[in-house]
Every structure is written in structure tokens, then in C-alpha cells.
Amino acid sequence: MSLGDEHETSGGYGGTGQTRTRLPQSGGDVYGGARRGRSSSRGLVTVVGVVVVLIAAIAFANRGGDDSPATGTTTGDKPKAAATAATGTKPVQSKTGGIPSGFAHDQQGAQSAATNYSVALGSADMFSADRRHQIVNTVYVPDVAAARQADLDTAYSSESFLTNIGLNKDGTAPAGQTFISRVVPVGTTVTASSEDSATVAVWYTSLFGLSGQISTNPVSESWYTTTYELKWTDNDWKVSDFQQKDGPVPVGRDQKASTADDMTKAVEEFGGFTYAR
């Protein structure tokens, strides 16, 4: 996945999660060959995680400010779970740089912003310079975006990195293959908030890899939780910082992996969502 990351990520969520994957039967389609072992798969996830870090703004080394609870701040030892429910508030209609914008100036607006930004930062568009610049300038607080743009360009144009994940030097997929990088949010929670700032954790699963008959990096699934620091800037929520960690990771079902053709068809036919609360 790529969602942006640029500093070291924190450790696993409550320990090391393990998943079970049932491989296709002998002779079946595994994107043109046997699926790579877990060590190779985890290595790819590590590489992807590094890039995800590079996409986000550098975490501020020194965070100041009043730590006292403000109106609307979640209280208690841990946040309360709350399912997404109809509120009567219509989803945002406007977009900036192709990303939903104009979120409500409240906790629900902050959750919607964080979720939609996760989708954008984890998309294959981040591997295109023009789209990456639009995404970063739309999602981040202006001074953070400006400070990190050059580093992000360097990370996403690294020939060794692109080669490791099977892409061409220009970030495109080889002929006959489809590059898939997609974030699918599962839920959000607000861990702290005040009038003009909010801390929102987004739990999501990520699909990343190349779908094609000769792909050596077939599409795999990973689970992460990214916590965003949001600030109310220019009448919208913007990201000022973030932290990412693995999991929670569910136990995988014993399901046969789909063929390359089925995976490519699914990605082409099923579009992404615009999320709102």
C-alpha cells in the first residue's frame, strides 16, 4: 500500500499478527507462477511501508500546546466505538484535486477527511508525479506539503524501489500487467479533538501488487492503522502529521487465490468509494 509514510513506523499492534493464506492448487493460475513465500511477501510489505512513510509529512519532533481536554475531546482511558450512522448531514459535494473537500467543522467531518485522505494517499496515483503533487497539496497543511514535496518525488522516482515492486522506471506497470494500490477503510475513531484540531485513527486493509500472467509480485493484502493529526486550515481539515502501525490483522479464511484475470477485472469494474459520516 502505499499511503504515504516517510519516517519510521511504530511496532506491531499488540504483537505480531499472522494470517493464513491458502494458495491455488498445483497447476492453477498464480499470476504466471508460484506465489512467493512469506519472507518475500513480508519484504515487499516492508518496502511498501517505507514509501508510505515517505509520502506523509515528517512527524514534528517537538509537539507543544495545551494538553488539557477541550470541548468535544474524547474522555476515558480509550475511545468509545461508534458505528457509522445516518446523521441527516449530506456528504460533501465539492472536490479539490479530485479528492473530496469541504468537510464539516466537527468530529464527523474530521473522520470523513481522514478516511478520504487515506484512500488518496494509498492509491496508485501517488506513483504519477502530477497526481502526487495534486494529492499532497490537497491533503496536507500547506507548509508541510511544501517541505516534503521534493522528498516524496525522490522516493517515488527511485529506480531501485520501482524495480523491486515490479514497475517501470516511470512508475507505470509493465505491458500486460495492472498495478494495484488501493486502501479500503474499515473504521475510524476520534482519539482527541478541539475546535480546530483532531486526532483520527483509520483502520484499513490495503491491496498492493501487480496483476498479470507474468507478475512476480501478485496482489497481496495487508492491514494497518494510521493515526492522523488534522488541523482546521483554510476552511477544511488538513493533515499535519501521522503515525502508522501494523494491524489489527484478522485471521485469513482458507480461500483460493483468484486468477490474474479475475483480479484485474475486479479492479477495473469495482471503483473506489467516497467516504462520509
C-alpha positions in Angstrom: 0.0 0.0 0.0 1.3 2.9 -0.3 -0.3 5.6 1.5 2.1 7.7 2.5 4.9 7.2 5.0 8.2 8.8 5.5 9.5 8.3 8.9 9.9 5.0 10.7 6.7 3.3 11.6 5.9 2.1 15.0 5.8 -1.5 16.1 3.1 -4.0 15.5 -0.4 -3.7 17.0 -0.3 -5.6 20.3 2.2 -8.1 18.9 2.8 -9.8 15.6 -0.3 -10.7 13.7 -0.2 -13.8 11.5 -2.6 -14.6 8.7 -3.2 -17.8 6.8 -3.3 -17.9 3.0 -4.4 -20.8 1.0 -2.5 -21.0 -2.2 -4.1 -22.1 -5.5 -3.8 -25.8 -6.3 -1.0 -27.1 -8.3 -1.4 -26.1 -12.0 -3.7 -23.2 -11.1 -3.1 -19.5 -12.1 -0.9 -17.7 -9.6 -0.2 -14.7 -11.8 2.1 -16.8 -14.0 4.0 -18.8 -11.4 4.1 -20.0 -7.9 3.3 -17.4 -5.3 6.4 -16.1 -3.4 7.0 -17.3 0.1 6.1 -15.4 3.2 9.6 -14.0 3.6 9.5 -12.4 0.2 6.0 -11.2 0.8 6.9 -9.5 4.1 9.9 -8.0 2.4 7.7 -6.4 -0.2 5.3 -5.1 2.5 8.3 -3.6 4.3 9.5 -1.8 1.2 5.9 -0.5 0.6 5.7 0.6 4.2 8.8 2.7 3.9 7.3 4.5 0.9 4.1 5.1 2.7 6.1 6.8 5.4 7.8 9.0 2.8 4.5 10.1 1.4 3.4 11.6 4.7 4.7 14.7 6.3 7.6 14.4 8.7 6.3 13.9 12.2 7.0 17.0 14.3 9.8 16.3 16.7 8.5 18.7 19.3 4.8 19.0 19.9 3.7 21.7 22.2 0.4 23.1 23.1 -2.1 22.7 25.9 -2.8 19.1 26.8 -5.9 19.8 28.8 -9.2 18.4 27.5 -11.2 20.8 25.3 -14.8 20.8 24.4 -15.6 17.7 22.3 -12.4 15.9 23.5 -13.0 12.1 23.9 -12.6 11.2 27.6 -11.8 8.0 29.3 -9.0 5.5 29.0 -9.8 4.7 25.4 -12.2 6.0 22.7 -15.6 4.6 22.5 -16.6 2.6 19.4 -19.3 4.1 17.3 -20.7 2.7 14.1 -21.2 4.9 11.1 -24.8 6.1 11.2 -27.1 8.3 9.1 -27.0 11.8 10.6 -29.1 13.7 8.1 -26.0 15.7 7.0 -25.4 15.3 3.3 -21.9 14.1 2.1 -19.6 16.8 0.7 -20.2 17.6 -2.9 -17.0 19.5 -3.8 -13.6 18.2 -4.7 -10.1 19.6 -4.8 -7.5 17.9 -6.9 -10.0 15.1 -7.4 -10.3 14.5 -3.7 -13.5 15.2 -1.6 -13.1 18.5 0.2 -15.2 21.0 2.2 -15.7 18.7 5.2 -17.8 19.7 8.2 -16.0 21.6 11.0 -16.7 18.9 13.6 -15.6 15.4 14.6 -17.6 13.7 11.8 -16.1 16.0 9.3 -12.6 15.1 10.6 -13.3 11.4 10.3 -14.5 11.8 6.8 -11.5 13.8 5.8 -9.0 11.3 7.4 -10.7 8.4 5.6 -10.8 10.0 2.2 -7.3 11.2 2.6 -6.2 7.6 3.4 -7.7 6.4 0.2 -6.0 9.1 -1.9 -2.6 8.6 -0.2 -2.8 4.9 -0.7 -3.7 5.0 -4.4 -1.7 4.2 -7.5 -2.0 7.9 -8.3 0.8 8.5 -5.9 3.2 7.0 -8.4 2.4 9.6 -11.0 4.2 12.9 -10.4 1.4 15.2 -11.5 -1.3 13.4 -9.5 1.0 13.0 -6.5 1.6 16.8 -6.4 -2.2 17.4 -6.5 -2.8 14.9 -3.7 -0.1 16.2 -1.4 -1.1 19.8 -1.9 -4.7 18.9 -1.3 -4.3 16.7 1.7 -1.6 18.3 3.8 -1.2 21.6 5.6 0.4 24.0 3.1 3.8 24.4 4.8 4.1 20.6 5.4 3.3 19.8 1.8 5.8 22.3 0.5 8.5 21.0 2.8 8.1 17.4 1.8 7.3 17.5 -1.9 10.9 17.1 -3.0 11.5 14.1 -0.7 8.3 12.4 -1.9 9.4 12.9 -5.6 12.7 11.3 -4.8 11.1 8.4 -3.0 8.6 7.6 -5.8 11.1 8.0 -8.6 13.7 5.7 -7.0 14.7 3.2 -9.7 15.6 0.5 -7.2 12.3 0.8 -5.4 10.3 0.8 -8.6 12.2 -2.2 -9.8 11.6 -4.1 -6.5 7.9 -3.7 -6.8 7.9 -4.6 -10.5 7.2 -1.2 -12.1 8.9 0.5 -15.0 11.3 3.4 -14.3 8.5 5.9 -14.9 6.3 4.3 -12.3 4.0 2.5 -14.8 3.1 -1.1 -14.9 4.8 -3.4 -17.5 2.9 -4.3 -20.6 0.2 -6.9 -19.9 0.0 -6.1 -16.1 -2.1 -3.9 -13.9 -0.7 -2.1 -11.0 -3.0 -2.2 -7.9 -2.6 0.0 -4.9 -5.8 0.6 -3.0 -6.8 1.4 0.6 -10.1 0.1 1.9 -11.0 1.7 5.2 -12.8 -0.5 7.8 -13.5 2.1 10.5 -12.4 5.3 12.2 -12.3 6.7 15.7 -11.5 10.2 17.2 -9.0 9.9 20.0 -8.8 13.7 20.7 -10.3 16.8 19.4 -10.7 20.5 20.0 -12.3 23.3 17.9 -9.5 23.5 15.3 -7.7 20.2 15.7 -8.5 16.5 15.7 -6.7 13.2 16.0 -8.3 10.5 14.0 -7.3 6.8 13.7 -8.2 5.0 10.5 -8.1 1.2 10.4 -7.9 -0.2 6.9 -6.8 -3.0 4.7 -4.5 -2.4 1.7 -4.2 -4.2 -1.6 -0.9 -3.8 -3.4 0.9 -5.6 -6.2 0.8 -6.4 -9.9 -2.0 -8.4 -11.6 -0.9 -10.1 -14.7 0.1 -13.5 -16.1 3.8 -13.0 -15.6 3.7 -10.9 -12.4 6.3 -11.8 -9.8 4.6 -9.5 -7.2 1.0 -10.7 -7.2 -1.6 -8.6 -5.3 -1.4 -9.1 -1.6 -3.4 -7.8 1.4 -2.1 -6.0 4.5 -3.7 -4.4 7.5 -2.7 -1.1 9.1 -4.0 1.6 11.4 -2.9 5.2 10.6 -3.5 8.0 13.1 -3.7 11.4 11.5 -3.2 14.8 13.2 -5.6 17.2 11.5 -5.8 20.9 11.6 -8.6 23.2 10.5 -6.9 25.2 7.7 -8.5 27.3 5.0 -12.0 26.1 6.0 -11.2 22.5 5.7 -9.4 19.7 7.6 -5.8 19.1 6.6 -3.1 16.6 7.7 -0.2 18.0 9.7 1.3 14.7 10.9 0.6 11.0 11.1 1.8 7.7 12.6 1.2 4.2 11.2 1.4 0.8 12.7 0.5 -2.8 11.6 -2.9 -4.3 12.3 -5.1 -5.3 13.9 -4.8 -8.2 11.5 -7.7 -10.8 11.2 -7.1 -14.5 10.7 -7.4 -15.2 6.9 -10.0 -17.6 5.6 -8.9 -20.6 3.6 -9.9 -19.3 0.3 -8.3 -20.0 -3.1 -6.5 -17.0 -4.5 -8.1 -15.5 -7.6 -6.5 -15.7 -11.0 -4.7 -12.7 -12.5 -7.6 -12.1 -15.0 -10.2 -12.2 -12.2 -8.2 -9.8 -10.1 -7.6 -7.3 -12.9 -11.3 -7.5 -13.9 -12.4 -6.8 -10.4 -10.2 -3.7 -10.0 -11.4 -2.4 -13.4 -15.1 -3.0 -12.6 -15.3 -2.0 -9.0 -14.5 1.7 -8.4 -13.5 3.2 -5.0 -15.7 4.9 -2.6 -16.2 8.4 -1.3 -16.5 8.1 2.4 -18.6 10.3 4.7 -20.3 10.1 8.1 
